[in-house]
């Protein structure tokens, strides 16, 4: 098979979907590996590293798409990339389609088989999403603390406090991978941390493992009561493959103190606040109702070296199976890949995405055969 790794073109996206070590392994299996020139520079991998590993460098973005049977990326295709996809081609990347109707329609029109990292499910876990959730969760506290500084427009609260001064208050909505990592970072700084969660078993786990954080059953009343005292609010809500629920309304946001900060990790899936809209690393924040919003849609891209290594650690085994056996053969070896197929043969094959837009749902298992 011909595997193509194009350079990411999303604003300030420096990650790359394939390491030189991965290119070496694929070439060793007899595959042709095409890497767009300079695709790895943002993560610290030189063109020579890929050539030494047996990959062939391609000078143009279009050239990679035109030649490859399997395209591996980090982020969803942008509007200029969707027309480059074709029938019988496999796309393997993050998609987050439930918040992107136009992209979904474009992928359907392409006829390509589109497999989303974020919906590959193994034993109720999302292993290809977890590393980026971990990074985004940890980043949320770093960024939140930074924007709480007075010169950045914040309230001037230091999250850890100092002797004689109470620490800042952090509320994390959601106790999944990103929420847990946000809470870990915040408690490490010495902040007063509360995690809102609806799964009682998850709360028991958090209570046992995170002695410095409080847990609270997540409902609107509890959130409304907490907001007037919160310095940093982290939205870490996830419904696999679906649009994030809007748990924070504009009216609720008005209860927060001026200069407090909201970091919406769920922005990839549409955001969990009514006031959230995607931002970039170059222009990461805006203010609504006196609250600083940090809603960068590719947070882990800021730490591209770490994020690339963490991502490819988990995606490469699946990529290798797709290269060796195609979609059908890969699913036979790793059935979890079936849940990753979001679009195939012009049809939406993930229920939550179909429900988001009222599209007809098709069973991927039937289409794969």
C-alpha positions, 0 to 999 in steps of 0.5 A, a space after each residue: 500500500 502507498 501511505 501518505 503523510 501530508 503536512 498539517 495546514 491548520 493554523 499553528 498546527 505543528 504536529 505530524 501524524 507519522 514519525 520517522 520510526 513509523 515510516 521505517 517500520 512501514 517500509 520494512 513491511 514493503 509499503 511505500 511511504 510518502 511524506 510531504 517535505 517539511 511535514 515533521 519540522 514543527 515537531 523537530 523531525 527533519 526531512 533527512 530523518 524520513 529519507 533515512 527511514 526509507 520514506 520518499 519526500 513529496 514536494 507538494 500537498 496535492 502530490 501526497 493526496 494524489 498518490 496515496 491509498 491511505 492518508 494519515 493526518 493529525 487534524 481534520 481536512 480543511 476545505 482545500 483538502 477535502 476535494 483532494 480525497 477520492 473514492 477507495 482512499 482511506 483517511 485516518 485522522 481526528 475528525 470531530 464531525 458532530 460539530 462540522 456539517 459542511 466537512 461531513 458532507 464533503 467527506 460523504 461526497 468524496 467517497 473515501 473511507 474516513 476513520 476518526 481517531 476519537 471514536 475508536 473504542 476499546 473496552 469503553 475507552 478511547 485510546 487514540 483520544 486519551 493522550 491528547 486529552 491528557 495534554 489538553 487537560 494539563 494545558 488547561 491549568 497552565 493556560 488558565 493560570 497564565 490568563 488569570 494574571 492581571 496583565 493578561 486581563 485576569 483577576 490577579 489570582 494566583 492559583 496556588 495562593 501563598 501562606 496566609 492567602 487562600 488558593 484560587 478555586 478551580 472547577 473541572 466539569 467532567 472526570 474523564 481523561 482531560 478532566 482528571 489531568 486538569 485536576 492533577 495539575 491544579 492540585 499540584 499547584 495547590 489550588 482548591 479543586 472541585 470535579 463535577 461528574 455524573 458517573 458515581 463509580 468514576 467519582 468513587 475512583 476520583 475520591 480514592 485516587 485524588 485526595 486533594 480534590 473534591 467531587 460533586 455530582 454534576 447538575 445545573 444547580 450545583 454548577 450555578 452555586 459554584 460559579 460565583 466563587 470560581 477563578 478557573 472553570 475547565 470544560 472537560 465534557 465528552 460524549 464520544 463522537 457527539 456534539 458537546 452538550 451546552 452545560 454553561 449558558 450565558 446567564 450562568 456565565 454572568 455569575 462568574 467574577 470579572 477576570 475569571 477564566 473559562 478553558 473549554 477543552 470540548 471546543 473540538 466538539 462544539 464546546 460546552 459553553 453557550 459563549 464558546 467559539 473556536 480560537 487559535 494559538 495566535 489569537 487564543 482568547 476573547 472576553 464574554 460577560 467579563 470572563 476570559 475564554 480560552 477555546 483553542 481548537 488544537 490545544 496539544 499543537 502548542 507542545 508539538 514534540 510531546 504531542 506528536 510522540 504521544 499521539 503516534 505511540 497509540 495510532 501507529 499500531 492501528 495504522 500498521 494494520 490498515 496498511 497491511 490488511 486494508 480496512 477489512 483486514 485491519 478490522 479482522 485483526 483489531 475489531 475496535 477500528 470498526 467504531 472509528 469509521 465515521 464515513 464510508 461509501 458516501 454514507 455516515 456510519 457513526 450514529 452520533 454524527 448522523 443524529 447531529 445533522 439528521 443524516 441517514 445512518 448506515 451500519 459500517 459493518 454491513 458496508 465493510 462486508 
